Amino acid sequence: MPGLDPRAVLAGRPTARPPLGVVVTVAVSSVCLFVALVLLLHDGATGVATAVLLALVPLPLLLAGVLALDRLEPEPPDALVAAFGWGAGVAVLIATIVNSAGLDLVWRPLLGDELGLYATAAITAPVVEELAKGTVLVGLLWFRRHELNGPTDGIIYGSMVALGFATVENISYYAFAADGVLAWTFVMRGLLSPLLHPLCTSLVGIGVATAALRPRGRRVLPVVLGFVGAIGVHAAWNASTAGGLEGLAAAYTLGLGVLVALAVVLHRDRRRIVGLVQEHLPRYAAVGVVGPGDVRMLSSLQARRRARERLRVTLGRGPARAMADYQQAATELAMLHRRHGLGLVPDDEFQARRDPLLLLMGHARVAFTR
């Protein structure tokens, strides 16, 4: 089957090139990132290089953790990059401008410096930052709804936006920390609370992903609830700074509770995806794209990994790559059936998306069974 591009088929596009919207989003985010850093660091910042290094230290581990959640049905890399860039650039710039304006124009005149800073952190910042981060997730719902197949996708995109935001925010904190408190600031922000932003914006992601699987007239409520949850958790965390050790303990208890809830959601969603594979894939055995044992292999991350490793050892990287394509295409096909069953994909669109996936699965089977 010459000319079949697995990356394009899996992305659901004519070519594997990133769409114009992604390119524009990354470009605008890059400009906003530059402007935001100029605004954040223009007055009194010291040790900028050290601040950047400290902000980047935990990032690879955090990104690896987020991407590890995305193994059953990996999201398009260009969409993940755009989400991270939006958080690091557009969201940070909006938050910097609006938070500063709120402090200078509202809270400082009303409450003075100390209480004004606290009000900004506890009231203004949670609303502004979650709205700024969550806007790109609503954009996904509007323009790339087919990428949102369940809460796992929402958590992944929300976490990517939030990690971009948190990384740049940490640069500003570290750059203004005095030598005596820089290490403590890094411990508190980089090691003890790196999941604050991902936990909050993941709630927006869940709301948006829930909306993506609902009919048009029923999409507003889950998005609103996602924003309310994110703002509430963020506000409670920031407000806890006034409570000393008891406030800190309450904040971590709240964060742990959200983390456990997200873990439960992820576990249940993985079981749901496996159930979709087991329900819809057997019907394609008759056309030769699903062989004996394939559904069992596709139902386990461990079995999927073993299948790829076995091919890599025995036949090389090409067949192993074909197996990875087969696994992802099969998962995409199962979720396409679900969207079609919910009435979210019309028959002609369902067939136009299903046929290339079946072609890719057949092509891949030829590559790893020869």
SULZI-V579535 format. One record per residue. N is the residue number from 1. OMEGA is omega in degrees with one decimal (* if undefined). Layout:
[[N | OMEGA] [N | OMEGA]]
This chain:
[[1 | -176.1] [2 | 176.7] [3 | 179.6] [4 | -179.4] [5 | -177.3] [6 | -178.3] [7 | 179.1] [8 | -179.6] [9 | -178.2] [10 | 177.9] [11 | -179.6] [12 | -178.5] [13 | 178.1] [14 | 178.6] [15 | 179.6] [16 | 179.8] [17 | 177.8] [18 | 177.8] [19 | -176.4] [20 | -179.1] [21 | 178.0] [22 | -180.0] [23 | 179.8] [24 | -179.9] [25 | 179.8] [26 | -179.5] [27 | 180.0] [28 | 179.5] [29 | 179.4] [30 | 178.0] [31 | 179.2] [32 | 177.8] [33 | 179.0] [34 | -179.5] [35 | -179.4] [36 | 179.3] [37 | 176.6] [38 | -179.6] [39 | -176.2] [40 | -169.4] [41 | -171.4] [42 | -171.3] [43 | 172.1] [44 | 179.4] [45 | 177.6] [46 | 177.1] [47 | -176.6] [48 | -179.5] [49 | 177.5] [50 | 179.6] [51 | 178.6] [52 | -179.9] [53 | -179.2] [54 | 179.6] [55 | -177.8] [56 | -174.5] [57 | -177.8] [58 | -171.5] [59 | -180.0] [60 | 179.7] [61 | -179.8] [62 | 177.9] [63 | 178.8] [64 | 178.7] [65 | 179.0] [66 | -177.9] [67 | 177.1] [68 | 177.4] [69 | -168.4] [70 | -171.4] [71 | -179.6] [72 | -178.0] [73 | -174.8] [74 | 177.2] [75 | 179.7] [76 | -179.6] [77 | -178.0] [78 | 178.4] [79 | 177.7] [80 | 178.1] [81 | 179.5] [82 | 178.9] [83 | 178.4] [84 | -179.5] [85 | 177.7] [86 | 179.6] [87 | -177.0] [88 | -174.2] [89 | -173.7] [90 | -176.0] [91 | 179.3] [92 | -179.3] [93 | 178.0] [94 | -178.6] [95 | -179.8] [96 | -176.9] [97 | -174.2] [98 | 178.3] [99 | 179.1] [100 | 179.1] [101 | 178.2] [102 | 178.7] [103 | -173.8] [104 | -172.8] [105 | -175.0] [106 | -168.0] [107 | -179.0] [108 | 176.1] [109 | -178.1] [110 | -167.8] [111 | -175.0] [112 | -172.8] [113 | -171.5] [114 | 179.6] [115 | 177.1] [116 | 176.6] [117 | 179.7] [118 | 179.4] [119 | 177.4] [120 | -178.5] [121 | -172.5] [122 | -174.4] [123 | -173.9] [124 | -173.0] [125 | -179.4] [126 | -179.2] [127 | -175.6] [128 | -174.5] [129 | 179.9] [130 | 175.5] [131 | -178.9] [132 | 178.7] [133 | -173.6] [134 | -179.0] [135 | -178.4] [136 | 176.8] [137 | 174.0] [138 | 174.9] [139 | 174.7] [140 | 178.7] [141 | -176.2] [142 | -170.5] [143 | -176.3] [144 | -175.7] [145 | -177.8] [146 | 177.9] [147 | -174.8] [148 | -175.3] [149 | -179.5] [150 | -175.4] [151 | 178.3] [152 | 178.2] [153 | 178.6] [154 | 178.7] [155 | -178.8] [156 | -179.8] [157 | 177.7] [158 | 179.5] [159 | 179.1] [160 | 176.2] [161 | -175.3] [162 | 178.9] [163 | 174.9] [164 | 179.7] [165 | -175.9] [166 | -179.2] [167 | -179.5] [168 | 177.2] [169 | 179.7] [170 | 176.4] [171 | -178.7] [172 | 179.1] [173 | -178.0] [174 | -176.9] [175 | -179.0] [176 | 178.8] [177 | 176.6] [178 | -176.5] [179 | -176.1] [180 | -176.8] [181 | -178.5] [182 | -179.3] [183 | 179.1] [184 | 178.0] [185 | 178.9] [186 | 179.7] [187 | -176.5] [188 | -173.6] [189 | -174.1] [190 | -174.9] [191 | -174.2] [192 | -179.6] [193 | -179.0] [194 | -174.9] [195 | -177.8] [196 | -177.7] [197 | 177.1] [198 | 179.3] [199 | -177.2] [200 | -174.1] [201 | 172.9] [202 | 178.3] [203 | 174.0] [204 | 179.9] [205 | 178.7] [206 | 178.4] [207 | -179.8] [208 | 179.7] [209 | 175.4] [210 | 178.9] [211 | -177.8] [212 | -179.4] [213 | 177.6] [214 | 174.2] [215 | -172.8] [216 | -174.8] [217 | -176.3] [218 | -175.0] [219 | -172.9] [220 | -173.0] [221 | -179.8] [222 | 177.4] [223 | 179.2] [224 | 179.5] [225 | 176.8] [226 | 178.3] [227 | 179.8] [228 | 178.5] [229 | -179.2] [230 | -179.8] [231 | -179.6] [232 | 179.0] [233 | -179.7] [234 | -179.4] [235 | 179.5] [236 | 179.1] [237 | -178.0] [238 | -179.2] [239 | -176.5] [240 | -179.2] [241 | 179.5] [242 | -174.4] [243 | -179.5] [244 | -179.0] [245 | 177.9] [246 | 177.2] [247 | 178.5] [248 | 178.7] [249 | 178.8] [250 | -180.0] [251 | -179.8] [252 | 175.9] [253 | 177.3] [254 | 179.6] [255 | 178.5] [256 | 178.5] [257 | 177.8] [258 | 179.6] [259 | 178.7] [260 | 179.1] [261 | 178.3] [262 | 178.3] [263 | 177.5] [264 | 179.1] [265 | 179.9] [266 | 180.0] [267 | -179.7] [268 | 179.7] [269 | 176.8] [270 | 177.1] [271 | 178.1] [272 | -179.8] [273 | 177.4] [274 | 177.7] [275 | 177.5] [276 | 177.0] [277 | -178.3] [278 | -178.6] [279 | -167.8] [280 | -175.1] [281 | -177.4] [282 | -178.0] [283 | -178.0] [284 | 173.9] [285 | -177.0] [286 | -179.3] [287 | 170.8] [288 | -179.9] [289 | 176.1] [290 | -177.8] [291 | 177.8] [292 | 178.3] [293 | -177.1] [294 | -179.0] [295 | 177.3] [296 | 178.0] [297 | -177.6] [298 | -175.9] [299 | -176.6] [300 | 175.9] [301 | 179.8] [302 | 178.8] [303 | 176.4] [304 | -179.1] [305 | 179.1] [306 | -179.9] [307 | 178.9] [308 | -178.7] [309 | 179.3] [310 | 178.5] [311 | 179.8] [312 | -179.4] [313 | -173.0] [314 | -174.0] [315 | 178.0] [316 | -174.0] [317 | -177.6] [318 | 176.6] [319 | 177.8] [320 | 176.5] [321 | 177.5] [322 | 177.2] [323 | 177.9] [324 | 177.0] [325 | 179.3] [326 | -177.9] [327 | -179.2] [328 | 179.4] [329 | 179.2] [330 | 178.9] [331 | 176.8] [332 | -179.4] [333 | 179.6] [334 | -179.1] [335 | 173.9] [336 | 177.0] [337 | -179.6] [338 | 179.8] [339 | 177.4] [340 | 179.0] [341 | 177.8] [342 | -179.5] [343 | -178.4] [344 | -179.8] [345 | 178.5] [346 | -173.8] [347 | -177.3] [348 | 177.2] [349 | 178.0] [350 | -179.4] [351 | -179.8] [352 | 178.3] [353 | -176.4] [354 | -173.0] [355 | 176.3] [356 | 177.6] [357 | 177.8] [358 | 176.1] [359 | 179.6] [360 | 179.5] [361 | 177.9] [362 | 178.1] [363 | -179.4] [364 | 179.8] [365 | 176.8] [366 | -176.8] [367 | -175.4] [368 | 176.6] [369 | -178.1] [370 | *]]
